[in-house]
Amino acid sequence: MGNLLRTIFDFVIWIFVPFILFMIIRYLRGIHKRAEDPRYADATKSGFRAGFILFIIMLIYEVGGFLKAGFPDREIYQGIDLPLALLGAIVGFVLFSGGKRVLPAQVSGWITLVMTFISFYALLHYLFIRTYNEPLLSLILGITFGALAHSATSPTTLQEFLHPGSSEHDTHSLL
């Protein structure tokens, strides 16, 4: 029984959490194809590219520092902060609930830029550097839970969140 639980645990830590980040990156990469307005398509495409370039800049900066000081040697699982995960769930739920009413549609490029950078940066830190794995694991799972909980209670998707005027026929869920 212990081996089965360890296998499930390792699957969640090594496969499921990085899979969530890869799916977010994949979604952000193609979000411009689902935009009805060409301005939003251009903004989200540029936002993805700019977020990736910002990630590259931070990657070079951090790895350059680690080449001098040495890379941290930490386990991938450093614990989970349950209050932070629950806070992430609340934030994910609230963002998906009220985000499209609070934010103007013109910021979709900026949202894509920030989400792209955070997703790539979180993936780098989670798998390789491992300095922030406890808060990353807590927030990734918490925000994902909050977004999915919102999807379970409302048909709003990430695309509708970023593009409130988009049609429901072209929308896809986050995961």
Buried (B, 14 or more C-beta within 10 A) or exposed (E): EEEEEEEEEEEBBBEBBBEBBEBBBEBBBEBBEBBEEEEBBEBBBBBBBBBBEBBEEBBEEBEEEEEEEEBEEEEBBBEBBEEBBBBBBBBBBEBBBEBBEEBEBEBBBBBBBBBBBBBBBBBBBBBBBBBBBBBBBBBBBBBBBBBBBBBEEEEBBBBBBBBBEBEEEBBEEBE
